Amino acid sequence: MTKSLFDSFDEVSAKQWKQKIQFDLKGADYNEALIFKSLEGIDVKPFYHQEDLLNIENPVSLPTSWKNSLKIDVTDPESGNQLALKAIKKGAESIYFVIEEENIDPKNLLIGITKKTPVFFDTKFLSLSYVQKLAEVSKTSNLDIHVLTDIIGNLATTGNWHTSFKEDFASLTEIIEHKHLKSTISIDIDLYQNAGATMVQQLAYALSHANEYLNYFNSKNINPFKNSQILFKVAVGGNYFFEIAKLRALRLLWRSLAQEYKATEECHIIAYPSHRNKTILDYNVNMLRTTTECMSAILGGANTVYNIPYDDIYNLENDFGTRISLNQLLILKNESYFDIVKNPASGSYYIETLTDQLAEKALSLFKNIEEGGGFLNQLKSGTIQKKIKESAAKEQELFNNEQIILTGTNKYKNSEEITPTFQKPVFTQKKVRKTLLNPVVKRRLSDLIEKKLQ
């Protein structure tokens, strides 16, 4: 038996590595020169060592595989159906329908789709009659239909309940207990990410958001997960390694919370690129951004990943943008083999450490929220909105000072660039309406720069 190559070298401790680096700095301050201070309050070191894993005791369990998906904003059932069938033919493994209006007939929308293609219904309304229609289609056609409902997310987004706290929870109870559907509570973390929350805040708010549901159903002695797992909708930004760690930390946090309620410890994560760092200037760069963000989602352990077209900010659905967005996922799966290795980030000193630190900080913030009356109380008092605004302002300042760079927008600009024609609203629009609380508002980093060019 040959001697291992590594036996020829002495082990080098983290302390020895640091001493060598400090010697090479020739008097420069180690912390000032090489420690990066992130928005999450985590100090990123210049190197990580096996010693960093000694106190990490929570292994992350990830799904064995992931499915690519196509998100379709349905305006009418016939065109939505055609888009879905075309995508499935080209390699989409699941479909994510966003339904804005209750008059969209699910029977016509689902023609030709078979059980081997899971279908997610994200309805922007709360309707028991619509859920019943879906159940009838599922029963007769034997389809794999998932109905996603997040009444608290709707409150945070719009500032109002669909009807009222009591009626919304009563409707949600009926929906999740439906026998012929995989009706699930979904937690919309996308909202917090796109509004400018840090990753620690996103994770803590997700956990506290979920805890409101668990508290309610526990008090009613109802198991909300009889038919399916809880589902988290996660927007992935451009901080590559941190985003991988964010998804891993989410699973750790959910497992910890679920154990307290003796609920299922498994969760389903649907991940997709964020809008926050997407631009209308040098918009083709959005393809690069979405590619690395999908990679983070996959390596972080998402169950389902859908991509957004590079022109999603300003263009309506179009064949080219949709085809490219799906092809990016197909390349990652079939040509880059991102579907071969289970838990590829496991054992990475850096990512394992980030995962542990994000989870620890988020858990601490979660406990503070619960001590302060819980997520709903802090949402109604405006505390959550205030904290997100403060974080968003810090990130915006870094962007304005070119410490966060979006190529072609705040750095390396094309002075002769002509902005594209907008087919839909691009900039955040104020809606004057009566609300119970101030909604959490999504806002892109490049909004102000782009407005100046109009």
C-alpha positions, 0 to 999 in steps of 0.5 A: 500500500502506497503512503498517502501524499499528505503524510509527507507534510506536517499539519499546520494549525489555524494559529500558524497560518494566521502568524504566517499571514501577519508576518507577510503583512509587514506591519499592516493590521490583520483585521483592517486589511483582511477581515471583511465585515458583512451586512449580516454582522459576520466577519469574513476571514481570509482563510478557514481551517478545519478547526472552525468546524470543531464546535459545529454540531448541526449537520444539514440534511438536503434533498437528494435532487432538485427540479427545475421549474418555469414560473408563469403569470397566468392572464388567461387559461389557454395561453397559460396552458400553452406556455406550460406544455411548451416548457414541459416539452423543452425540459421543465420538470415542474410548473409554477402558476401565479394566479391573480384572478379567480376567473382563471379556469384551472381545468383549461389551464391544466389540459395535457399536463400529467402527474409526473409534472408537479404543479404549484398554484400561487393564488393572490386571493383566498377562495375556498371555491377555487380550491374546490375546483382545483381539487376536482381537477386533481381527483379526476385527472390524478395530478400532483397539485400543490396549493400555496397559501400565505395569509400573513405574507399577504398582510405584509405585502398589501397591509391588509388581510384578505378579509380579517384575521379570523376569517382568513385563518378559518379559510386557511384551515379548510384549505390545508385540510383538503383531502385531494390536494397538497395544500400547504402553508407557504412562507414568502421570504422573497418579500423581505429579501427584495425589500432590502432585509439582511440575510439574518433578518430574512431567516429570522422573519421567516422563522417568526412568520412560520411560528405565527402559523404553528402557534395558531394551529397548535392552539386549535389542536390542528396538524397543518402538515397532514397533507404536505410539508411547509414551503418556503419561497426564497429569493436568492441574491448575488452574494454567492457563498452567503446565499448558499449558506442562507438556504442551508441555515433555513433548513437548520432553523426550521428543523429546530422550530418544528421539533418544538411543535413536534411537526414534520422537520422536512420543508420544501424550498422553492428558490429563484433569483431576486429582483433587487439587484436586476437592472434595465441598464446593461440588462444582458448582465442580468443573465450572468446574475441569474445564473450564479443565483440559480447555482447558489439555490441549487448548491444551497439545497433548494427542492425546486428552482425557477429562473427569471428572464433577463428582461423580466423587470421591464418586458412581458413574457416573451419566447426568447427571454423564457427560453433562455431562462429555462435553458440556464437551468437545463445547462446547470443540470444536464451539462454542468452536472449540478444534479449529481452530488448530494449536498455538495457544500458539505465539508466546506470550512467556509460555507459550513461556518457561514451556515452556522453563524447565519443560523445562530444570529437569526435564531437570536433575532427570532427570540428577540421578536418573540419576546417583543410580542411575535411577528404579527405584533411587530408587523402591526407596530411597524417595527419589522418595516422599520428594521428592513428600511434601515438595512435597505438604507445601509445597502443602498449607501454601499451601492451609491458609493460603489462598494456594492457594484452592479456592472453597467449600472453604478460602475463601468457605465455605457454613457451612450446606452439607450434604455429599453421600452417598458412593457410593464411598470418598472419603478416602485409605485405608491398606491394610496389606499387604506390599510391596517398597517404599512406594507413591506415595499420591494425596491431595486437598488438601481431604481434611483439611477435608472429614474434619472435617465428617464 
